[in-house]
Amino acid sequence: MAKKLYRSLSKKIMGGVCGGLADYFDLDVSLVRLIFVAIALVTAILPMLIFYLIAWMIIPAEEAKKD
C-alpha cells in the first residue's frame, strides 16, 4: 500500500501540515515543527508562511476513522 500525504487531524496545532509530514516521513512531530521554525527564521518567516498556507490548502485532510 502506497503512502499518502494528509493533514493530520490528531497531531495538529494550526492546520495539521507538520503532523501530516511527520506521519508521512515517520518522524516525531516535534522535530518537524522545530525544523519548520528553524527554516522560517533563516528565510525571514514569509516564505515558510506562504509555503504553510499553500500546503494547508492543497494537502487533503486525513479522513476520520470510523469504528
DAZIPE-V918574 format. One record per backbone hydrogen bond with DSSP energy under -0.5 kcal/mol. NH is the residue of the N-H (numbers start at 1). CO is the residue of the C=O. If there is no record, write none. Layout:
[[NH;CO] [NH;CO]]
This chain:
[[6;4] [7;60] [8;16] [20;16] [21;17] [22;18] [23;19] [24;20] [25;21] [26;22] [26;23] [27;22] [32;28] [33;29] [34;30] [35;31] [36;32] [37;33] [38;34] [39;35] [40;36] [41;37] [42;38] [43;39] [44;41] [45;40] [46;44] [47;43] [49;45] [50;46] [51;47] [52;48] [53;49] [54;50] [55;51] [56;52] [57;53] [58;54] [59;55] [62;7] [67;65]]
